[in-house]
Each structure stands twice: as structure tokens, then as C-alpha cells.
């Protein structure tokens, strides 16, 4: 039984299990695919988890329970009530506490034999290589494109496997990106989507139990890589549809022209990923689209002053029932094109959604339809709740 990760092979031989550990991992030890030798490999392994959110929570719980010797954790967020329906590593008592502290507390309650190395910081181009080089495997539990590309690129440059997962609403997917043995993330997604085009879980929602499925898949793949058993998801993407309760597998092929892992790579160092994904220092006016943005403070003043404009809410009806801004006209984004006749093109139109992504799409649609005086509310109703009226529920 040879580990897919060479360093683990070299270091596990010096690992011994205590009597308590032998008892703890007894159901592993009697499996011919694991045995005492395999459990020592798990103890010798060093795994870095990026994020302790929906995916990071279950994968960290199970990696700790499985006996991974060293778990590195990167996170700089704090526990919020909105996390608790899916981020099972955090507890209600820890709301307001740094997520990394909350996660460590739970991990050590589960398995005090695990060494946890915290990195309470954002993973950046300036620190990613230094952090990741110390680990055998990286598990990506993030939910934003800049960090996904950063993790991928750092893993390729360092020759590390990247166990990937993503979730949205009722669907999730997982694979293993490892450029030495198969494709990388850039082979699948050469370019990031335009900012705001792909809704986040914060805007689109996610079934609370779904991350448990995908996070556990990531944990399984990580354990398989360390033990050197089974067939890892290298070159295969596993897609899960929770509504249909159906798994589908897709073949992923290495792109010979990939700028990072192809035959003639042009990317040889980490870049500015915020800029690469179009998120770096965006001005108040998006010059590419000609769409000006208005803050919630400016919107409040305009409402108080009785200024003449139409305020459109492009969220869904069920969201409107949760929270609303006074005087907003509800026209869900999917209905906007068919309801343009309801709007007066001679008046100023201000558009909002939950966070600003869908409203930006609506603004583009209105501009393309010939409307001129269009403004997007920066931060959406979530910013309104935080900065203007805290009685408006956040969700």
C-alpha cells in the first residue's frame, strides 16, 4: 500500500500509535486497505484546509476524526448566525468569535491527538506559497473565484494535490486537481466569469445539508490520496444533484495549452487574483458598462428628500417577503425583460437586490433596452440592513 503522496511514505515509518489511538482507530486498523501501516500514514500526513465554512466544516471534522496528524487551517472570518445552518463545526455560543478559534475548539474536542496549525489571515499571493509548501495536500473549501485560482496556481507551482469542492443551492461537485497527474482548475475554467454573473451562496442560497455531502467527499478523497488506495477523482468531476438524488461523473482532460500546467506555460508565479477576477479597486462607476453605483446612505437621503426616481427590487418574491426597502417596486430579475413596459424611461431608475450582483445584471439589461439614467445600489438590501435600518432582517 503506497501513498500517492511521496513525503508521507518517507515520514510515516517513524510514527507510532499510542494505546489510546489504537483503540480510537480500531475500525480503521482492521480494514485491509488501511491497517496499522495506513493509520501511521494518516498520522504522518499534513493537510491544509482553506476555509472553515460550509465545506471546511465537515471535511475538517472527518479529517480530524480519521486521525490526520497535522491540520492547517486558513480563515479570517468570524462566526455569524447565518453560518449555523450549514457550517456544523461552529456552535451558537461561538457567534462573533473568530471562525478559526471556533473550529479548533471543536476539532480538539473530537480528537486531541491532532496538531492544529492556525493561519488567521486571508490567503494571498504574498503568503500562499510559504503556507502551502509545508503541507502534503490542500483541500479547497472556499466560495470565491480569486481564492480558487490562487489555491490552484500555488498547488501547481508547488506540485501539490488540490482537493476541490463547490456548492450552490441543491447541487455540488468535487474533483482532485493535480497537474502532475491530470488537469488543473485552469484547464476546466481558463477564465473567471464576469463579476456578478455567478451568484454566490449568499445571494442564491444553499441547502444546509448539501455541504455535508460534498465536504465528506473531499475528506474521502484526501484520505485515499494519503493511503494510496482506490481511484482518486483525478481527471474526473463528480456532480451531485440533491433534488434528484443523483450523481453524475464527467471526464476532465488536461489542456495542453493551459497557461499554467500546459506544454508551454506562461504563468510561472502568483498574480493579483482580485484583479484577474475583475474585483480589484472597482471605481464607483463601472467604466466598462457605464453603470454608476449609489450607496445605501445616498439612497436613504434621496428617499427622505422625496427625490423623483423609481426604486426597483429584482430579488424573488420569497425574498421580498423576508425583508424589503420602503417604496421599492418588486420586479424579479427573471421577469424584468417582460415588464419593461411598466417603467418610465424618462425617470431615474435605482435598482437593488440582496448584495448587488443581480441588480448589476438588471442595470445592464435596462441599458441595453435603451434606458439611460440607471443606478445600482452598492451592497443591496444587506447593506441597508447593516447601515440604515437594523430592523430589516438579514438573511
FENHU-V905841 format. One record per residue. N is the residue number from 0. RES is the residue in three letters. SS is DSSP state (alpha for helix, beta for strand, coil for the rest). PHI is phi in whole degrees, -180 to 180 (* if undefined). D_CENTER is the distance of its C-alpha to the mean C-alpha in Angstrom with 1 decimal. Layout:
n | res | ss | phi | d_center
N | RES | SS | PHI | D_CENTER
N | RES | SS | PHI | D_CENTER
This chain:
n | res | ss | phi | d_center
0 | UNK | coil | * | 33.1
1 | UNK | coil | -108 | 31.5
2 | UNK | coil | -66 | 28.0
3 | UNK | coil | -68 | 25.9
4 | UNK | coil | -107 | 25.1
5 | UNK | alpha | -56 | 28.5
6 | UNK | alpha | -61 | 28.1
7 | UNK | alpha | -63 | 27.7
8 | UNK | alpha | -59 | 31.0
9 | UNK | alpha | -76 | 32.7
10 | UNK | alpha | -103 | 31.7
11 | UNK | alpha | -70 | 31.8
12 | UNK | alpha | -62 | 35.6
13 | UNK | alpha | -87 | 36.0
14 | UNK | coil | -87 | 33.9
15 | UNK | coil | -120 | 35.9
16 | UNK | coil | -101 | 34.9
17 | UNK | coil | -75 | 36.6
18 | UNK | alpha | -59 | 38.5
19 | UNK | alpha | -65 | 35.8
20 | UNK | alpha | -68 | 33.0
21 | UNK | alpha | -62 | 35.3
22 | UNK | alpha | -68 | 35.6
23 | UNK | alpha | -61 | 31.9
24 | UNK | coil | -100 | 30.9
25 | UNK | alpha | -54 | 34.1
26 | UNK | alpha | -71 | 32.4
27 | UNK | alpha | -76 | 30.7
28 | UNK | alpha | -63 | 33.9
29 | UNK | coil | -87 | 35.9
30 | UNK | coil | -86 | 33.6
31 | UNK | coil | -63 | 35.2
32 | UNK | coil | -80 | 31.8
33 | UNK | coil | -114 | 30.9
34 | UNK | alpha | 62 | 34.1
35 | UNK | alpha | -62 | 34.8
36 | UNK | alpha | -61 | 34.0
37 | UNK | alpha | -66 | 30.5
38 | UNK | alpha | -65 | 29.8
39 | UNK | alpha | -66 | 31.0
40 | UNK | alpha | -64 | 28.5
41 | UNK | alpha | -63 | 25.7
42 | UNK | alpha | -67 | 27.3
43 | UNK | alpha | -80 | 27.6
44 | UNK | coil | -75 | 24.0
45 | UNK | beta | -124 | 21.5
46 | UNK | beta | -121 | 17.8
47 | UNK | beta | -105 | 15.0
48 | UNK | beta | -103 | 11.8
49 | UNK | beta | -99 | 9.2
50 | UNK | coil | 104 | 7.8
51 | UNK | coil | -122 | 9.8
52 | UNK | coil | -92 | 7.9
53 | UNK | alpha | -59 | 8.2
54 | UNK | alpha | -83 | 7.8
55 | UNK | alpha | -62 | 9.2
56 | UNK | alpha | -61 | 12.0
57 | UNK | alpha | -67 | 13.8
58 | UNK | alpha | -68 | 13.4
59 | UNK | alpha | -68 | 14.8
60 | UNK | alpha | -60 | 17.5
61 | UNK | alpha | -79 | 18.6
62 | UNK | alpha | -66 | 18.7
63 | UNK | alpha | -64 | 20.7
64 | UNK | alpha | -63 | 22.9
65 | UNK | alpha | -73 | 23.5
66 | UNK | coil | 99 | 24.9
67 | UNK | coil | -59 | 22.6
68 | UNK | coil | -67 | 24.8
69 | UNK | beta | -131 | 22.4
70 | UNK | beta | -115 | 18.8
71 | UNK | beta | -91 | 17.2
72 | UNK | beta | -132 | 14.4
73 | UNK | beta | -111 | 12.7
74 | UNK | coil | -169 | 11.7
75 | UNK | coil | -133 | 13.6
76 | UNK | coil | -89 | 12.8
77 | UNK | beta | -118 | 15.4
78 | UNK | coil | -71 | 15.6
79 | UNK | coil | -123 | 16.1
80 | UNK | alpha | -55 | 17.9
81 | UNK | alpha | -69 | 15.2
82 | UNK | alpha | -80 | 13.0
83 | UNK | coil | -71 | 15.9
84 | UNK | coil | -77 | 15.9
85 | UNK | coil | -139 | 13.0
86 | UNK | coil | -93 | 12.3
87 | UNK | coil | -73 | 15.5
88 | UNK | coil | -79 | 15.9
89 | UNK | coil | -103 | 16.8
90 | UNK | coil | -118 | 20.1
91 | UNK | alpha | -56 | 21.7
92 | UNK | alpha | -63 | 24.0
93 | UNK | alpha | -100 | 21.2
94 | UNK | coil | -58 | 20.0
95 | UNK | coil | 92 | 20.3
96 | UNK | coil | -91 | 20.1
97 | UNK | beta | -55 | 17.6
98 | UNK | alpha | -59 | 14.8
99 | UNK | alpha | -66 | 15.9
100 | UNK | alpha | -69 | 19.4
101 | UNK | alpha | -61 | 18.6
102 | UNK | alpha | -65 | 16.8
103 | UNK | alpha | -62 | 19.7
104 | UNK | alpha | -57 | 22.2
105 | UNK | alpha | -70 | 21.0
106 | UNK | alpha | -59 | 20.7
107 | UNK | alpha | -72 | 24.2
108 | UNK | alpha | -67 | 25.6
109 | UNK | alpha | -77 | 24.6
110 | UNK | coil | -148 | 25.7
111 | UNK | coil | -70 | 27.6
112 | UNK | coil | -80 | 28.2
113 | UNK | coil | -80 | 24.7
114 | UNK | beta | -92 | 24.4
115 | UNK | beta | -109 | 21.3
116 | UNK | beta | -112 | 20.7
117 | UNK | beta | -88 | 18.7
118 | UNK | beta | -127 | 17.2
119 | UNK | coil | -83 | 16.8
120 | UNK | coil | -164 | 15.7
121 | UNK | coil | -80 | 13.1
122 | UNK | coil | -75 | 12.8
123 | UNK | coil | -128 | 15.0
124 | UNK | coil | -59 | 17.3
125 | UNK | coil | -74 | 20.1
126 | UNK | coil | -123 | 18.9
127 | UNK | alpha | -62 | 16.6
128 | UNK | alpha | -65 | 19.5
129 | UNK | alpha | -64 | 21.5
130 | UNK | alpha | -75 | 18.9
131 | UNK | alpha | -69 | 17.8
132 | UNK | coil | -61 | 21.4
133 | UNK | coil | -81 | 22.3
134 | UNK | coil | -117 | 20.3
135 | UNK | coil | -81 | 21.0
136 | UNK | beta | -152 | 17.6
137 | UNK | beta | -116 | 14.0
138 | UNK | beta | -115 | 11.3
139 | UNK | beta | -91 | 7.7
140 | UNK | coil | -112 | 5.5
141 | UNK | coil | -87 | 2.8
142 | UNK | coil | -132 | 1.4
143 | UNK | coil | -138 | 4.9
144 | UNK | alpha | -69 | 7.8
145 | UNK | alpha | -56 | 9.9
146 | UNK | alpha | -72 | 8.1
147 | UNK | alpha | -62 | 7.7
148 | UNK | alpha | -67 | 11.3
149 | UNK | alpha | -62 | 12.3
150 | UNK | alpha | -60 | 11.4
151 | UNK | alpha | -59 | 13.1
152 | UNK | alpha | -65 | 16.0
153 | UNK | alpha | -63 | 16.7
154 | UNK | alpha | -65 | 16.8
155 | UNK | alpha | -64 | 19.1
156 | UNK | alpha | -64 | 21.3
157 | UNK | alpha | -99 | 21.7
158 | UNK | coil | 74 | 22.0
159 | UNK | coil | -102 | 19.4
160 | UNK | beta | -74 | 17.6
161 | UNK | beta | -121 | 13.8
162 | UNK | beta | -87 | 12.7
163 | UNK | beta | -104 | 9.8
164 | UNK | beta | -150 | 8.1
165 | UNK | beta | -151 | 6.4
166 | UNK | beta | -141 | 7.8
167 | UNK | beta | -164 | 9.8
168 | UNK | beta | 56 | 13.0
169 | UNK | coil | -110 | 15.1
170 | UNK | beta | -126 | 13.6
171 | UNK | beta | -150 | 11.4
172 | UNK | beta | -150 | 11.9
173 | UNK | beta | -149 | 12.2
174 | UNK | beta | -159 | 14.3
175 | UNK | beta | -120 | 15.5
176 | UNK | beta | -92 | 15.8
177 | UNK | coil | -150 | 18.9
178 | UNK | coil | -60 | 21.0
179 | UNK | coil | -71 | 24.1
180 | UNK | coil | -125 | 24.2
181 | UNK | coil | -175 | 22.3
182 | UNK | coil | -76 | 20.0
183 | UNK | coil | -112 | 17.0
184 | UNK | alpha | -60 | 13.9
185 | UNK | alpha | -70 | 16.3
186 | UNK | alpha | -64 | 18.8
187 | UNK | alpha | -85 | 16.7
188 | UNK | coil | -128 | 15.3
189 | UNK | coil | -60 | 18.0
190 | UNK | coil | -129 | 17.0
191 | UNK | coil | -74 | 14.0
192 | UNK | coil | -69 | 14.6
193 | UNK | coil | -61 | 16.7
194 | UNK | coil | -51 | 15.1
195 | UNK | coil | 87 | 14.9
196 | UNK | coil | -77 | 15.6
197 | UNK | coil | -109 | 12.3
198 | UNK | coil | -68 | 11.7
199 | UNK | coil | -81 | 8.5
200 | UNK | alpha | -63 | 8.6
201 | UNK | alpha | -65 | 10.7
202 | UNK | alpha | -93 | 13.1
203 | UNK | alpha | -95 | 13.3
204 | UNK | coil | 89 | 12.7
205 | UNK | beta | -155 | 11.8
206 | UNK | coil | -64 | 14.6
207 | UNK | coil | -58 | 14.5
208 | UNK | coil | -87 | 15.6
209 | UNK | alpha | -59 | 13.4
210 | UNK | alpha | -58 | 10.6
211 | UNK | alpha | -61 | 13.9
212 | UNK | alpha | -67 | 14.9
213 | UNK | alpha | -72 | 11.9
214 | UNK | alpha | -63 | 11.4
215 | UNK | alpha | -68 | 15.2
216 | UNK | alpha | -59 | 15.4
217 | UNK | alpha | -63 | 13.3
218 | UNK | alpha | -64 | 15.8
219 | UNK | alpha | -61 | 18.7
220 | UNK | alpha | -62 | 18.0
221 | UNK | alpha | -63 | 17.8
222 | UNK | alpha | -63 | 21.1
223 | UNK | alpha | -62 | 22.7
224 | UNK | alpha | -62 | 22.0
225 | UNK | alpha | -68 | 23.6
226 | UNK | alpha | -80 | 26.5
227 | UNK | coil | 75 | 27.1
228 | UNK | coil | -121 | 27.5
229 | UNK | coil | 68 | 26.8
230 | UNK | coil | -116 | 25.1
231 | UNK | coil | -66 | 21.6
232 | UNK | coil | -81 | 19.1
233 | UNK | beta | -84 | 20.1
234 | UNK | coil | 78 | 20.9
235 | UNK | beta | -137 | 19.8
236 | UNK | beta | -115 | 16.8
237 | UNK | beta | -99 | 17.0
238 | UNK | beta | -107 | 16.1
239 | UNK | beta | -120 | 16.5
240 | UNK | beta | -110 | 18.0
241 | UNK | coil | -70 | 18.5
242 | UNK | coil | -65 | 21.1
243 | UNK | coil | -92 | 23.2
244 | UNK | coil | 49 | 22.3
245 | UNK | beta | -140 | 22.2
246 | UNK | beta | -104 | 20.7
247 | UNK | beta | -130 | 21.2
248 | UNK | beta | -115 | 21.1
249 | UNK | beta | -122 | 20.9
250 | UNK | beta | -81 | 22.5
251 | UNK | coil | -110 | 20.6
252 | UNK | coil | -115 | 23.1
253 | UNK | coil | -69 | 23.2
254 | UNK | coil | -87 | 23.9
255 | UNK | coil | -62 | 27.1
256 | UNK | coil | -100 | 26.6
257 | UNK | coil | -58 | 23.0
258 | UNK | coil | -69 | 23.3
259 | UNK | coil | -108 | 21.6
260 | UNK | coil | -119 | 22.8
261 | UNK | coil | -77 | 25.6
262 | UNK | coil | -68 | 29.3
263 | UNK | coil | -129 | 29.6
264 | UNK | coil | -66 | 26.5
265 | UNK | coil | -109 | 26.5
266 | UNK | coil | -95 | 23.3
267 | UNK | coil | -124 | 24.6
268 | UNK | coil | -155 | 22.7
269 | UNK | coil | -71 | 19.5
270 | UNK | coil | -119 | 19.4
271 | UNK | coil | -85 | 18.2
272 | UNK | alpha | -79 | 14.7
273 | UNK | alpha | -64 | 14.7
274 | UNK | alpha | -68 | 18.0
275 | UNK | alpha | -58 | 17.1
276 | UNK | coil | -91 | 14.4
277 | UNK | coil | 74 | 17.1
278 | UNK | coil | -114 | 15.7
279 | UNK | coil | -91 | 18.2
280 | UNK | coil | 54 | 21.1
281 | UNK | coil | -67 | 21.4
282 | UNK | coil | -73 | 24.9
283 | UNK | coil | -56 | 25.9
284 | UNK | beta | -107 | 27.2
285 | UNK | beta | -77 | 25.1
286 | UNK | coil | -67 | 27.9
287 | UNK | coil | -73 | 26.6
288 | UNK | coil | -118 | 26.8
289 | UNK | coil | 68 | 29.4
290 | UNK | beta | -105 | 27.4
291 | UNK | beta | -76 | 28.2
292 | UNK | beta | -115 | 26.0
293 | UNK | beta | -123 | 27.5
294 | UNK | coil | -79 | 26.3
295 | UNK | alpha | -68 | 26.7
296 | UNK | alpha | -65 | 29.6
297 | UNK | alpha | -67 | 31.3
298 | UNK | alpha | -63 | 30.7
299 | UNK | alpha | -61 | 32.3
300 | UNK | alpha | -63 | 35.3
301 | UNK | alpha | -64 | 35.8
302 | UNK | alpha | -66 | 35.9
303 | UNK | alpha | -64 | 38.2
304 | UNK | coil | -85 | 40.5
305 | UNK | coil | 69 | 40.8
306 | UNK | coil | -63 | 39.7
307 | UNK | coil | -87 | 40.0
308 | UNK | beta | -161 | 36.7
309 | UNK | beta | -106 | 34.7
310 | UNK | beta | -102 | 31.4
311 | UNK | beta | -110 | 29.2
312 | UNK | beta | -107 | 26.3
313 | UNK | coil | -101 | 24.3
314 | UNK | coil | -75 | 22.2
315 | UNK | coil | -86 | 23.3
316 | UNK | alpha | -57 | 26.3
317 | UNK | alpha | -68 | 24.6
318 | UNK | alpha | -74 | 22.5
319 | UNK | alpha | -61 | 25.7
320 | UNK | alpha | -71 | 27.3
321 | UNK | alpha | -77 | 24.9
322 | UNK | coil | -156 | 25.4
323 | UNK | coil | -152 | 27.3
324 | UNK | coil | -96 | 28.8
325 | UNK | coil | -54 | 32.6
326 | UNK | coil | 73 | 34.3
327 | UNK | coil | -81 | 31.2
328 | UNK | beta | -95 | 32.0
329 | UNK | beta | -81 | 29.5
330 | UNK | coil | -137 | 28.9
331 | UNK | coil | -52 | 25.7
332 | UNK | alpha | -52 | 24.2
333 | UNK | alpha | -67 | 25.3
334 | UNK | alpha | -102 | 28.8
335 | UNK | alpha | -60 | 29.1
336 | UNK | alpha | -59 | 30.9
337 | UNK | alpha | -76 | 33.4
338 | UNK | alpha | -115 | 34.1
339 | UNK | alpha | -60 | 34.7
340 | UNK | alpha | -65 | 38.4
341 | UNK | alpha | -80 | 37.7
342 | UNK | coil | -107 | 36.8
343 | UNK | coil | -93 | 39.4
344 | UNK | coil | -68 | 38.6
345 | UNK | coil | -85 | 41.0
346 | UNK | coil | -99 | 39.0
347 | UNK | beta | -70 | 36.0
348 | UNK | beta | -122 | 32.8
349 | UNK | beta | -114 | 29.8
350 | UNK | beta | -119 | 26.7
351 | UNK | beta | -137 | 23.8
352 | UNK | coil | -137 | 20.9
353 | UNK | coil | -79 | 18.4
354 | UNK | coil | -123 | 16.5
355 | UNK | coil | 125 | 18.2
356 | UNK | alpha | -74 | 16.5
357 | UNK | alpha | -67 | 18.8
358 | UNK | alpha | -67 | 21.7
359 | UNK | alpha | -66 | 21.4
360 | UNK | alpha | -62 | 21.7
361 | UNK | alpha | -63 | 24.7
362 | UNK | alpha | -62 | 26.3
363 | UNK | alpha | -64 | 26.2
364 | UNK | alpha | -62 | 27.8
365 | UNK | alpha | -66 | 30.4
366 | UNK | alpha | -62 | 31.2
367 | UNK | alpha | -66 | 31.7
368 | UNK | coil | -86 | 34.0
369 | UNK | coil | 103 | 36.2
370 | UNK | coil | -73 | 35.2
371 | UNK | coil | -110 | 35.6
372 | UNK | coil | -94 | 34.8
373 | UNK | beta | -116 | 31.1
374 | UNK | beta | -133 | 28.8
375 | UNK | beta | -106 | 25.1
376 | UNK | beta | -81 | 24.2
377 | UNK | coil | -69 | 21.7
378 | UNK | coil | 88 | 19.2
379 | UNK | alpha | 60 | 20.8
380 | UNK | alpha | -69 | 22.1
381 | UNK | alpha | -65 | 19.5
382 | UNK | alpha | -67 | 21.2
383 | UNK | alpha | -60 | 24.5
384 | UNK | alpha | -65 | 24.0
385 | UNK | alpha | -75 | 23.0
386 | UNK | alpha | -107 | 25.7
387 | UNK | coil | -115 | 28.4
388 | UNK | coil | -137 | 28.8
389 | UNK | coil | -68 | 27.1
390 | UNK | coil | -78 | 28.9
391 | UNK | coil | -77 | 26.6
392 | UNK | coil | -62 | 24.0
393 | UNK | coil | -96 | 20.3
394 | UNK | coil | -141 | 18.0
